[in-house]
Every structure is written in C-alpha cells, then in structure tokens.
C-alpha cells in the first residue's frame, strides 16, 4: 500500500475544530499527519487538492442494500459503490433483507460481501426481533460478535412496548444503539402520504404526524426507564423534534437522524401523484421542514442519514396507492446538503460535514469521522462550488427512483479514499 499525500486542500475536520489549508498524509491505511508543507514519503501518491475541500469520509447510518433477496434492485457491491460515488466511506445496512439479518451467518454474509466489493465500508445492522416479527428478541451478543453495530427492525416498527423495553435493556450490555422506525401501525393504517391539505386534494389516504410522534414519545419513556440508547430513524415532524429536544435536556440517551429529503421537500412534491415522492415516513409540511432544520442546527437531530431505498422502475410506475415507499439517496445527499443547507445559511460547511461524518461515527461508535492521527484513512475530496445535474441513468446504484432528477446540485465529489485507497474518482468535467 503506497503512502498518500493530499496537498493544499481546505481540510475540514469537525472532530478537531480544523478548518484551514493543509496537507494530509495517510500511511499504511491510517492518518499519519496533518499540516503545511508535509514531505512526501518515498513512492507516495500525491494528490493536488488546491481549491477543494478535504474531509473525513461521510458515514450513512441508514441504508437498504437489498441483498440478499432483491439483488435485482441493489446489492452490497452496487450500494457500496454508489456510496463511494457520493463521498461516503462507510454505510450501515438495515436488516430487512430476505432472509432477515437476524443471525450470525446473515451478518457475516454482509461483511464478506462488503469486503469483496472493495468500495465503501458496510457495517451490518441486525434485527431486533427474529424475522422482524416483533415477538422474540434476536441474540444480540452473537450478532455483535459477528459484526453488527446496532439493532433495528427498520421497515417495521417495534409495536410491543415490552419487547422494546427488553431490547433497550439487553442492548446496554453490548453498548449498541437500538434504532427504531417510529410509527403507530393502527394510526398509519393504509395511509400513503402525509395527512393534510395535499392528501385531501389528491384523494389519497393520509398518515398523521401523530403516528410518528406517539412512538417517539413511547421510545423516549422506555429509554429513560432502561438507560438504553434509543436511536430514532428518519424523523419527519416538528412534534418529534420537540419531544427529542426535551428528552435530551432531561439526559435521556437518545440520538436521532433526518434524511436529505425530509430536510428539503414537502408533501407538495406529491402533486401529480408523483410516486418518486412516496416515502415512509412521508414528506410533511413546510413547518416540519423548518423544525427539522432547526433541530439539525442545534444538535437535537444528530445526523443526516439517507434511508437509501432502491426500487425497480416498474414498481414506481404503479398507481400511487400501490407503489412502494422509498427513494435512493447516496449519490445526491452531499449535493443537496450543500445546496439546501449550506448555501441557504442553515448550516456552515463544517457543520454539514459534522452531521454527515463525525456525528454519525459518534452515534454508532464507528471508526472514522475524524482525521486525527491513527484514524482510518477514510477521506473525501470534493469541490463545494462545482455544479452538476442529477441524471439517474448515471447513478452507480442499480435503481433510479429519485425525486431530484434533472435538478442542479452544488458540490461534486472528486475522490473518495478508504484506508488510503481510491474507491471513487469523480468526473473531471
């Protein structure tokens, strides 16, 4: 493995409060030094990063890679490749595969597939309950031993308060978070989008904000009771933000994520029965977007996570009622964050990198998210001023289901490195 010297970039590392022009040296796959005028070791690869940003590789806490079971829409390899193209050096794969990732062998399979892919790192998230049926806890110890970094039944909420209490208590022994898809199934019923004026006008069944908020409140109470770490997935409502803010003030062990689409879009995008705007939780109202942005700014919402959810083209071509929930997001997340959050003054660029790299690493206790000496040599170089147009045909993901097709985004990934090795080289034009 050749040493890597990245010269003259604007190095932003929120973990150290670093934001200045500097050189960055990676030796034997790990950060070896940072400073101005660093010498190049013999045989080093030298990368000119002048005019670009150099940062810890992005980390996504919430992706669906579909393998095993739906390799037609995504695999661990294609998802990891898409992640690298988006500047992500690590992603956490949800367990709602077929079969479910609820045993050592299934976790080991994900780990091996990721190693073979040679792109972004993939950390498996294992199921809370066997087969995600919400009845019997999986063996957390065995799952963690095999490589799982968290547990979740994402795609399915944990309806049983007793099971969630047991999960939070059990997970404490292994110092892992319990990540939950907060949704009251009875309130959601057969809803397909946010319950409001738009759903009424379109004649579509709505999902009220309370369906999320009731489960958020329940989970916070149980985290307080057990002392466990609850991680709340893809928050979407202003009520949820306020509940989390109060819980953090009380000292409850809670972390939360929001997606780029919930931070940038409203239910108005569903007009015309646009199935690429159908997601769960649904896109909400402008006041919810504003609350999520404020929560992201003040730390109530810890991280940005994509909830990358690939689907086949034909599936999204159905009637709105019948189309599946979800969109892909790995290759548009950074560009959306720069355009919608940085350029509009919601976050500074260092704050965006923190929410997409340093904070996710902290939340799930992952390597990376920092450029401190000895840390993994997982680095992204991007041009924050570059403009590019979203063309789903050019995605590295197998799927194309995005509501951002044709839009111009800001910030193009130039190079992505994992352990000092190039896993993505961006276009030069």
Phi, psi and omega in degrees: 000118180286144171299156180234127176240118178257116190254138163072017179271165171280102184273118179245117177226097182301333182295339180241004184066026184271129172203085182198160176291130183199171171260154178228129182246131176240125180230132180055037175081005182228155179296127182249340181179158177216137178164180180268140176070032179293140177281152180267123175298161178303132177077008184290147168278129181249126181243125178275114182248019180301133181080003181242166175261134175246125186215164171301142179304144180292153181228127182249119183279357192206094175226156175244114183259356167069350180258131004276161171115321182227053181294349178288336182252337177189153171230169175303319182294312181290325177293319178293327178290318176297320178300312180300321178296331178272003180092004180273132175257352177206141176224155179248121188265125180289155190270003185279059177261184179226100008284164181295146177281079184233015180212168184302317183297319181294319177296316180298325178298315179299316181300314182293320179296322179292319178298320180292329182292324178065035178238231176294151173293146177235119177255120180289140165256126183267165181286147172289314184242153179301128181058017182055035181269353177072025184243318185226132180296142170287168180275091187302318183300314179295322181294316178295320178299330180276348177128001179289141182252352179195172174233146181195148169255028188312141192100329174232128173288151173278100186287320184286118177295327178296315180295320179294321176300314180297320180297315180296320180291317181295318183294335179301325183295337183248004178054047176239152177279152171256114184261129184235141170274104189277107183199128173274109186300326181292323178284323177295318181050236180256026181295149183235350177204178181299137177281114182183199184295322182293316179297323178295316180295322181277349181073029180254147181289133187261157175247113183289153177302328181298335178300325175280314190293327178298317181285328174300312181299316179299314181296322178294320177297319181287326175295321177296318181295319188263339188078008179283166181262110177262130175247123186262118185281150171029065178295145186224352186237155178293329177295321178296318180301316181292321177298317180293319181301315180294321180296319179294322177298329180278347179093012178291142182280087181228137169232161185210156179232157171224152183266158175303324182288324177287340178272352187230339186240157173240175180296349177298336181292343178285349178306143184080011179057047181286105184289342175285358173255008179268117182210164182227117004293157185285161170298138186253214185257170182302323179295328177290318177300316180297320180292321177297318179296318179295321178293324177293321181294315186269001176092359175299315171267120188282320193217157169262127178227143191279333191053041178310116186226090183287143174219153178291148181307315183298325182295322180279352179273003179281175171302153184305317181301325188263344182290150179285158175281147168118154178221159172281155184207353186296325187268355180244351189298312182295316180298321177293319180298319179290315183292314189269330185254317182280307184292339177263006172080014178284313178232153167282165178298317175300324178293321177297315179297322176301312184289341182252359183217292186295313181294315177302320178298319180292318185298317182256012177057048184258150169296154178099189182075011182206157175245025177292149177305134181093346178287158177304144180280055180260109192222144172239140171244127178218157178258106185290345182265344184293140178253142177209155184255136182289117177236099185304333180299334183266003178297147171279336172298152176289340186251161189235008189283093179221141174276000185259008181304134178085350182279150176268125178248164180246136178102104181248133177288129180264310179213145172234131181240136170240123184053037177080002180253140179290124176246350172205135174237117185287170177292148182268351180239000000 
